[in-house]
Amino acid sequence: MQSNHEGVLIDAIHAARGECEAIVINPGGLTHTSVVLRDALTGVSLPFAEVHISDVYAREEFRHHSYLHDVAAVRVIGRGVDGYRDAVRDLIAQL
């Protein structure tokens, strides 16, 4: 699913519990600001992949911090849209 609304994303994460084996998420700007997103992802006890299409480390300094980096099972950064495929592959390998 896709949404630009934090609450909708949180609801989808909670709904994944019992329905999914893992989560792939591109948290966009919420990467750097949302403790609530981190809490939801850790609270459902599902492995998740944090995906960023661009290389966040080649961008502004504030984008270098991620509230998810230390709890994500997989991080895929700067591989364009292929990063989604790579994230799924890496999560499957862990499962």
N, C-alpha and C positions, 0 to 999 in steps of 0.2 A: 504494500500500500504506500501511498505517498500523501504527505500532508505538510503544509507550512505552519501548522498550529501545534504547539507543544503539547497541549492537553490531548489532542487527537492521537498524537504519537504515543503518549503515555498509556492511553486506553488500549491502543493496538498492542503495545508491549505486554500489558497485563492479560489481554485476551490470548496471547500466544502461549501462555502457560497451559500445559495439558494438550495443546493443539500442535505444537511445533517442537522440533528437536534443537533448533538453533535460530538465531536472528542475524540478519545482515542489515546494517544500518549505516546510512550516510547522514550523520547528524548535522552537517552544514555548520552554520553559525552557533548552534546549540552546543557544539563541541567545547567551546571556550567559555560558556556561560551557565550551563544547566546542570546544577546539582540534582535537580528533580529527575532529569533524564538518566543520570548515573544511578540514582536510587531505584528507579523503575527497572533498569536493565539488570542490576545486581539482585534486586528483589525477586525476580522471576526464576532465578537459578538456572538460566539457560545460557549456554555459551553463545557469544556474539562476536561478530566481526565489525570493526569500525572501518568504514571505507571513505576515502577522500579522493575524488577524481583528480584534483590538482595536488601538487606537492606543497603542502601547507608550510613546510620549512623554507621554501623559497619565496614565501609571501611575507606579509607584515609580521612583526615580532609577536603581536598579541595572538596570532593564529598558531603559534608554536606550542601553546599550552592546551592540553586536552584533559578534560575531567574523566575521560574514559580510558586513556592509554594504559593505565595500570590494572584495569579489570577486564579489558577486552581479551578474548581468546586469540583473536587474529586482528592484525592491523594491516591495511592495504592503503598505501599512500602514493599518489602521483602516477598511477597506471591508467588513467583515463577510465572510460566505461568498462574496459577489460577488468578493472579491479573488482567489479561485482562477481564476475565469473571466478576470478582467482580466490576471492573470499569464500565463495560457496565450496570450491574445491578444497581449500585449506580447512574449512570447518568439517567437511565430510571426512577428511583424513583424521581429524581429531576424534570424531565420533566413532 
